[in-house]
Amino acid sequence: QVQLVESGGGLVQAGGSLRLSCAASGRTFSSYDMGWFRQAPGKEREFVAAIRWSGGSTLYADSVKGRFTISRDNAKNTVWLQMNRLKPEDTAVYYCAAGAKITIAAMTRHYEYDYWGQGTQVTVSS
């Protein structure tokens, strides 16, 4: 069982930066692959970024590649999403998620993840 709590969201101007954190409870955090997803009003939940349990591999949506960076520290039970050069279209509720033994090809699929946080709002003004 893993419980996830996101933080770090807020209101920022276009071009600015935010760093989201996802703190996990449970001793098995280091065995989980982690993902960030987002959902804007009236839209489906979409994949943003993911990182393997070891931190050795990462994956990004094309829309955030080069602007966002996902990282993790298994000793701290935490995964981060550094978001730079934010755009108004990045406005959404951001969720972190944990899943076990997800293949690289499947890491973009929200239904592959077993545990979800409550989400944190990110609003980018133009």
C-alpha positions as CSV (number, residue, x, y, z in Angstrom):
1,Q,0.0,0.0,0.0
2,V,1.3,3.4,-1.0
3,Q,-0.2,6.8,-0.1
4,L,0.8,9.8,-2.1
5,V,0.5,13.5,-1.3
6,E,1.3,16.2,-3.9
7,S,2.4,19.7,-3.1
8,G,3.9,22.7,-4.8
9,G,1.2,23.8,-7.1
10,G,0.1,27.4,-7.4
11,L,-0.4,30.4,-9.7
12,V,2.5,31.5,-11.9
13,Q,2.9,33.7,-14.9
14,A,3.7,32.3,-18.3
15,G,7.4,31.6,-18.6
16,G,7.8,30.9,-14.9
17,S,8.7,27.8,-13.0
18,L,7.2,25.5,-10.3
19,R,8.4,22.4,-8.6
20,L,5.9,19.8,-7.7
21,S,6.6,17.3,-5.0
22,C,5.0,13.9,-4.3
23,A,5.7,12.4,-0.9
24,A,5.0,8.7,-0.5
25,S,4.3,6.7,2.5
26,G,5.3,3.0,2.8
27,R,8.5,1.1,2.9
28,T,8.2,-0.2,-0.7
29,F,8.3,3.2,-2.5
30,S,11.6,2.3,-4.1
31,S,10.0,-0.6,-5.9
32,Y,7.4,1.5,-7.7
33,D,7.5,3.2,-11.0
34,M,6.2,6.8,-10.6
35,G,4.3,9.0,-13.0
36,W,2.9,12.5,-13.2
37,F,-0.4,13.1,-15.0
38,R,-2.6,16.2,-15.4
39,Q,-6.2,16.9,-16.0
40,A,-7.6,20.2,-17.3
41,P,-11.3,21.1,-17.0
42,G,-13.3,19.3,-19.5
43,K,-10.4,17.2,-20.7
44,E,-9.2,13.7,-20.1
45,R,-6.4,12.9,-17.8
46,E,-3.1,13.0,-19.7
47,F,0.4,11.7,-19.2
48,V,3.1,14.2,-18.3
49,A,6.2,12.3,-17.2
50,A,7.3,9.0,-15.6
51,I,10.4,7.5,-14.0
52,R,11.3,4.0,-13.3
53,W,11.7,2.6,-9.8
54,S,15.5,2.9,-10.0
55,G,15.5,6.4,-11.5
56,G,17.4,5.0,-14.4
57,S,14.8,5.7,-17.1
58,T,12.5,8.6,-17.7
59,L,9.7,9.3,-20.2
60,Y,8.0,12.6,-21.1
61,A,5.0,13.7,-23.1
62,D,6.0,15.6,-26.2
63,S,4.2,18.7,-25.0
64,V,6.6,19.0,-21.9
65,K,9.8,17.6,-23.2
66,G,12.7,20.0,-22.7
67,R,10.7,22.0,-20.2
68,F,9.8,19.5,-17.4
69,T,12.1,17.2,-15.5
70,I,11.0,14.3,-13.3
71,S,13.3,13.0,-10.6
72,R,13.1,10.9,-7.4
73,D,15.0,10.2,-4.2
74,N,14.1,6.7,-2.9
75,A,15.7,7.5,0.4
76,K,13.3,10.4,0.9
77,N,10.3,8.6,-0.6
78,T,9.8,11.6,-2.9
79,V,9.4,12.3,-6.6
80,W,9.5,15.7,-8.1
81,L,8.4,17.4,-11.2
82,Q,10.4,20.5,-12.1
83,M,8.4,22.6,-14.5
84,N,10.1,25.4,-16.4
85,R,9.0,27.8,-19.1
86,L,5.4,27.2,-18.1
87,K,2.6,28.0,-20.6
88,P,-1.1,28.7,-20.1
89,E,-1.9,25.3,-21.6
90,D,0.0,23.7,-18.7
91,T,-2.9,24.8,-16.4
92,A,-4.4,21.6,-14.8
93,V,-4.6,19.6,-11.7
94,Y,-1.4,17.5,-11.5
95,Y,-1.5,14.0,-10.0
96,C,1.3,11.7,-9.1
97,A,0.8,8.0,-9.4
98,A,2.6,4.8,-8.4
99,G,2.6,1.5,-10.2
100,A,4.6,-1.7,-10.0
101,K,6.5,-3.3,-12.8
102,I,5.2,-1.1,-15.6
103,T,6.9,-1.5,-18.9
104,I,8.3,1.5,-20.6
105,A,5.7,1.3,-23.3
106,A,2.9,1.3,-20.7
107,M,4.1,4.1,-18.5
108,T,1.9,6.7,-20.4
109,R,-1.3,4.8,-19.6
110,H,-3.0,6.0,-16.4
111,Y,-4.7,2.6,-15.8
112,E,-1.3,1.0,-15.3
113,Y,-0.9,2.8,-12.0
114,D,-2.3,1.5,-8.8
115,Y,-2.1,4.4,-6.4
116,W,-2.9,8.1,-6.9
117,G,-2.5,11.3,-5.0
118,Q,-5.3,13.9,-4.5
119,G,-3.8,16.3,-7.0
120,T,-2.4,19.8,-6.8
121,Q,-3.6,22.7,-8.9
122,V,-1.3,24.5,-11.3
123,T,-2.5,27.7,-12.9
124,V,-0.4,29.5,-15.5
125,S,-1.6,33.0,-16.4
126,S,-0.8,34.7,-19.7
